[in-house]
Amino acid sequence: MKKIVLIFTILVLGVFNSIAQPNGGFENWTQQATYENPDGWATLNFLSLTVPPNPLSVFKVIGIDKHSGNYAMKVTTIGVVNNPAPDLIGDTAGGIFTGSIILSPFSYVFGFPYAGRPEKLVFWAKSAPIADDSAETLVVLLKNNGITRDTIAIGRITIPPTTEYTKFLIDLNYYSTSISDTASIVFGASKYKGKGMIGSTLYVDDIEFTGWVGIDEKNQFSNKVKTFPNPARESLTIVTEIKTAEKIRVIDVAGKSVGLFKIQNYNTIINTGLFTEGIYFYEIIDKNEKVLTNGKFNLVK
């Protein structure tokens, strides 16, 4: 088994760690064992080499299934029958991300070098979910502070079913005035980790960052929001004077939404007792899901 893991590690790291660009048009693919992987992107295709083998989950596509150029990418949710890392992969899997995979011990390394403060991530996609499943995209901009990596901005959208390639735009919500040094982009054919519907499929092509966000452009309402106590322990109170504010979304440092809370009488009390210790971000949104402003808070136990 150790020999197989070593072979997997060489195959995966030999491709992904040497690529600095996101290969956003999916024009460049490398043969790796019995399958191809898009350069600069990490996939779970190596699971097809286990015994018994798992199905491939990421494919190079041509013809009508591409938006432009020669190729596009298709990711499909599969059932994992031989799972080397159940805590990280789950019973079903169907995703792709910029970065690399280390197999011994198994871990994900997200991101590629990127310096900037883009306004949006733009891409073309079409989605064919099974039942009530849905595809999702996550973008996280990071900056190394010498000890760990600070979260600079986060963007996330759910991709609805589409039979033809459709242009999607993800607004990046900034939590820092710094310029990022790393960008992580994740696409999933299923929204819920480990619980996706087998056969849900997502096609993606022509990914790029656009625009530039200045330091104050996303903070016009920041002086109308108060949070206390900060650091929080068992609860956090957020008071906002923004008339159009409807809800507050709380997000962890990995970009995962951990709660959505209704604003009542300009006031929201969030029970943080079940949250793990660390840094969290909040977004104040209106009835149309537009982010009006954002901020962050610390949670200590």
KANOR-V548206 format. One record per helix or strand. SS is the DSSP state (H for helix, E for strand). FROM is the first residue (numbers start at 1). TO is the last residue. If there is no record, write none. Layout:
ss=(SS;SS)
from=(FROM;FROM)
to=(TO;TO)
This chain:
ss=(H;E;E;E;H;E;H;E;E;H;E;E;E;E;E;E;E;E;E;E;E;H;E;E;E;E;E;E;E;E;E)
from=(2;29;35;41;45;58;63;72;78;86;92;95;106;112;120;135;149;166;173;180;201;222;225;232;235;247;257;264;267;278;291)
to=(16;32;38;42;49;61;65;76;79;89;93;103;110;116;128;144;159;171;174;188;210;224;228;232;240;252;262;264;271;285;299)
